[in-house]
């Protein structure tokens, strides 16, 4: 699974990287993005087809949700079942998105205090997580836009730390995932190549969501 990540590349840089067209959101860098927080997400506008960069809340609320207070708000969706699960299948069919991330965190199993690890691309580029988004409209007309990150089995680099990992899309895959090109998006739901990522142990300050700063990525 993916339960914390870092997103510190400035929004204007992300807008250039993903060729988005809407006004760039004003959003601060974060080295400890946590569930229920707002984060930057790349989506394709359903009418214009243009890419936009916006702020969505992490934890998916399906459009058919009746009671927001009782909503599950999953932060991850298993790639193996995302096309058939009632929770995710509508979003998978029509509302796929990209979640930019500079690094993410996983905790190795074993012991009372599990060791956190950071994971990032070896080439230093931001990662593009496969995501799904939803727009929920409340009884008063208010709109809540949310997202979840799609996961798959860990590759050999991540397997010693965790059995799951986010689906990481390469730039050539972005048009298909966003629905800009025809094809089968399920074919993209695979582990990253073993040469793409690196991992390193970090300090346990990342365990607390109130801690936030570049020092969280320092090797322990």
C-alpha positions as CSV (number, residue, x, y, z in Angstrom):
1,X,0.0,0.0,0.0
2,X,1.0,3.7,0.0
3,X,0.0,5.6,3.0
4,X,2.4,8.6,3.0
5,X,4.3,10.4,0.4
6,X,6.3,13.5,-0.4
7,X,5.3,16.1,-3.0
8,X,7.6,19.1,-3.0
9,X,8.1,20.1,-6.6
10,X,6.5,23.5,-7.1
11,X,3.0,23.5,-8.7
12,X,4.2,25.6,-11.7
13,X,7.0,23.0,-12.4
14,X,4.4,20.2,-12.2
15,X,2.1,22.1,-14.6
16,X,5.0,22.3,-17.1
17,X,5.9,18.7,-16.6
18,X,2.4,17.4,-17.2
19,X,1.3,20.1,-19.7
20,X,-1.7,21.2,-17.7
21,X,-3.6,24.3,-18.8
22,X,-5.7,25.6,-15.9
23,X,-4.4,28.2,-13.5
24,X,-1.8,26.7,-11.2
25,X,-3.1,26.0,-7.6
26,X,-1.3,27.7,-4.7
27,X,-0.2,24.8,-2.6
28,X,2.7,24.4,-0.3
29,X,5.3,21.6,-0.6
30,X,4.9,18.6,1.7
31,X,7.3,15.9,2.7
32,X,4.6,14.0,4.6
33,X,1.3,13.9,2.7
34,X,-1.2,11.9,4.7
35,X,-4.8,10.6,4.1
36,X,-7.6,13.2,4.3
37,X,-5.2,15.9,3.2
38,X,-5.3,17.9,0.0
39,X,-2.8,17.1,-2.7
40,X,-2.0,18.0,-6.3
41,X,-3.6,15.7,-8.9
42,X,-3.5,15.7,-12.7
43,X,-6.8,15.1,-14.4
44,X,-8.3,15.2,-17.9
45,X,-11.2,17.5,-18.2
46,X,-14.2,15.4,-19.3
47,X,-15.5,18.0,-21.7
48,X,-12.5,19.9,-23.1
49,X,-10.1,17.0,-22.9
50,X,-7.4,19.3,-21.5
51,X,-5.2,18.3,-18.6
52,X,-5.6,20.3,-15.4
53,X,-3.7,20.3,-12.1
54,X,-5.9,20.6,-9.1
55,X,-6.2,20.0,-5.4
56,X,-8.1,16.9,-4.3
57,X,-8.5,15.2,-1.0
58,X,-6.8,11.8,-0.5
59,X,-9.3,9.1,0.3
60,X,-11.9,8.3,-2.4
61,X,-15.5,9.1,-1.9
62,X,-17.6,7.5,-4.7
63,X,-20.2,9.7,-6.4
64,X,-23.0,7.4,-5.2
65,X,-22.1,7.8,-1.5
66,X,-25.2,8.6,0.6
67,X,-23.7,9.4,4.0
68,X,-20.3,11.2,3.9
69,X,-19.7,10.6,7.6
70,X,-19.9,6.8,7.1
71,X,-17.8,6.7,3.9
72,X,-14.8,4.4,3.9
73,X,-12.6,6.8,1.9
74,X,-10.0,4.2,0.8
75,X,-6.5,5.7,0.1
76,X,-5.4,2.8,-2.1
77,X,-7.1,0.6,-4.8
78,X,-5.8,-2.8,-5.7
79,X,-4.9,-2.9,-9.4
80,X,-5.9,-6.6,-9.6
81,X,-9.6,-5.8,-8.8
82,X,-10.0,-2.1,-9.6
83,X,-12.0,-2.7,-12.8
84,X,-14.5,-5.0,-11.1
85,X,-14.8,-3.6,-7.6
86,X,-18.0,-1.6,-7.0
87,X,-16.0,0.9,-5.0
88,X,-13.7,1.7,-7.9
89,X,-15.0,0.5,-11.2
90,X,-16.8,3.7,-12.2
91,X,-13.8,5.8,-11.6
92,X,-11.5,3.3,-13.3
93,X,-13.7,3.4,-16.4
94,X,-14.0,7.2,-16.7
95,X,-12.0,9.1,-14.0
96,X,-8.4,8.1,-14.0
97,X,-5.8,10.6,-12.8
98,X,-2.1,11.0,-12.1
99,X,-0.8,11.7,-8.6
100,X,2.7,13.4,-8.7
101,X,5.1,12.3,-5.9
102,X,8.8,13.0,-5.3
103,X,9.1,10.0,-2.9
104,X,6.9,7.7,-0.8
105,X,7.3,5.9,2.4
106,X,6.9,2.3,3.5
107,X,7.5,0.5,6.8
108,X,9.4,-2.8,6.8
109,X,7.6,-5.6,8.7
110,X,8.8,-6.9,12.1
111,X,9.3,-5.5,15.6
112,X,7.3,-3.1,17.7
113,X,8.8,-0.1,15.9
114,X,8.9,-0.9,12.2
115,X,11.7,0.8,10.2
116,X,10.4,3.4,7.7
117,X,12.0,3.6,4.3
118,X,11.8,6.2,1.6
119,X,11.4,5.3,-2.1
120,X,12.2,7.5,-5.1
121,X,13.2,7.3,-8.7
122,X,16.9,6.7,-9.3
123,X,16.9,9.4,-12.0
124,X,15.6,12.0,-9.6
125,X,12.4,12.7,-11.7
126,X,9.0,12.9,-9.9
127,X,7.0,9.7,-9.9
128,X,3.6,9.6,-11.5
129,X,1.3,7.4,-9.5
130,X,-1.8,5.9,-11.2
131,X,-4.8,7.2,-9.5
132,X,-8.6,7.4,-9.6
133,X,-10.7,10.4,-8.7
134,X,-14.3,11.1,-7.9
135,X,-16.6,14.1,-7.5
136,X,-19.2,13.8,-4.7
137,X,-22.0,16.3,-4.4
138,X,-23.6,16.9,-1.1
139,X,-27.3,17.6,-0.4
140,X,-26.5,21.3,-0.2
141,X,-24.8,21.3,-3.6
142,X,-21.3,21.3,-2.2
143,X,-18.7,19.3,-4.2
144,X,-15.9,17.2,-2.7
145,X,-13.3,15.9,-5.1
146,X,-11.2,13.0,-3.9
147,X,-8.6,10.5,-5.1
148,X,-7.1,7.2,-4.4
149,X,-3.7,5.6,-5.5
150,X,-3.7,2.4,-7.4
151,X,-1.3,-0.3,-6.1
152,X,0.2,-3.5,-7.5
153,X,2.5,-6.3,-6.3
154,X,5.9,-5.0,-5.2
155,X,8.9,-5.5,-7.5
156,X,12.2,-7.1,-6.2
157,X,13.5,-3.7,-5.0
158,X,10.4,-3.0,-2.8
159,X,9.5,-6.6,-1.8
160,X,11.9,-6.7,1.3
161,X,10.2,-3.6,2.6
162,X,6.5,-4.1,1.6
163,X,4.5,-6.5,-0.5
164,X,2.7,-3.7,-2.4
165,X,3.7,-0.6,-4.2
166,X,2.0,2.2,-6.1
167,X,1.6,1.8,-9.9
168,X,4.2,4.2,-11.3
169,X,3.4,5.4,-14.8
170,X,6.2,6.3,-17.3
171,X,5.6,9.5,-19.4
172,X,4.8,7.4,-22.5
173,X,1.9,5.8,-20.5
174,X,0.3,9.1,-19.4
175,X,-1.9,9.6,-22.4
176,X,-3.4,6.1,-22.2
177,X,-4.0,6.3,-18.5
178,X,-5.7,9.7,-18.7
179,X,-7.9,8.5,-21.6
180,X,-6.3,10.7,-24.2
181,X,-5.4,7.7,-26.4
182,X,-7.3,4.4,-27.0
183,X,-6.1,1.3,-25.4
184,X,-6.4,-0.9,-22.4
185,X,-5.4,1.0,-19.2
186,X,-5.4,-2.3,-17.2
187,X,-2.2,-3.2,-19.1
188,X,-0.4,-0.4,-17.2
189,X,-1.2,-1.9,-13.8
190,X,2.1,-3.6,-13.2
191,X,5.2,-3.1,-11.0
192,X,7.8,-0.6,-12.0
193,X,11.0,-2.1,-13.6
194,X,13.6,-3.0,-11.0
195,X,16.0,-0.4,-12.4
196,X,13.6,2.6,-11.8
197,X,13.5,2.9,-8.0
198,X,15.8,3.2,-5.0
199,X,15.1,2.8,-1.3
200,X,16.8,3.9,1.9
201,X,16.0,3.9,5.6
202,X,14.8,7.1,7.2
203,X,14.2,8.3,10.7
204,X,11.0,7.6,12.6
205,X,9.9,11.3,12.6
206,X,8.0,10.5,9.5
207,X,5.6,8.3,11.6
208,X,4.0,11.5,13.0
209,X,1.9,13.4,10.4
210,X,2.7,16.6,12.2
211,X,6.3,16.4,11.2
212,X,7.0,17.9,7.8
213,X,10.2,19.0,6.2
214,X,13.0,17.8,3.9
215,X,14.8,16.2,6.9
216,X,12.3,13.4,6.7
217,X,14.0,12.1,3.6
218,X,17.5,12.1,5.2
219,X,19.0,8.6,5.5
220,X,18.9,7.1,9.0
